[in-house]
Amino acid sequence: MLPSFYNHDCDPNGHIIWIENADARLKALRDVDEGEELRICYIDASMDHDARQSFLSQGFGFQCNCPRCLSGD
């Protein structure tokens, strides 16, 4: 259930680490400011903008509007 608590971002500040028995932990990928929302990437963040948008739309039913996608990166 842990991943379902986190929203998506194509430049995330956290990453889910899966442990045996389907347990998971969230690892910070950078310093996180107090009050900043923890976000993970639902897909392979190395894909280009169009591929990420298509995959998220078809697989997850939303268009990503994270800062990275809004910049066209």
JOTA-V540290 format. One record per pair of residues at least 24 apart in sequence whose ideal C-beta (glycine too) atoms are under 7 Angstrom apart, sorted by the first residue. I is the first residue (numbers start at 1). GAP is how many residues later the second one is. Records with the same first field share a line. If there is no record, write none. Layout:
BEGIN
I = GAP, GAP
END
This chain:
BEGIN
2 = 24
3 = 37
6 = 32, 33, 34
7 = 30, 32
8 = 31, 32, 33, 34, 56
9 = 30, 32, 57
10 = 31, 35, 42, 54, 56, 58, 59
11 = 55, 56, 57
12 = 27, 28, 29
13 = 25, 26
14 = 24, 25, 26
15 = 25
16 = 24
49 = 24
END
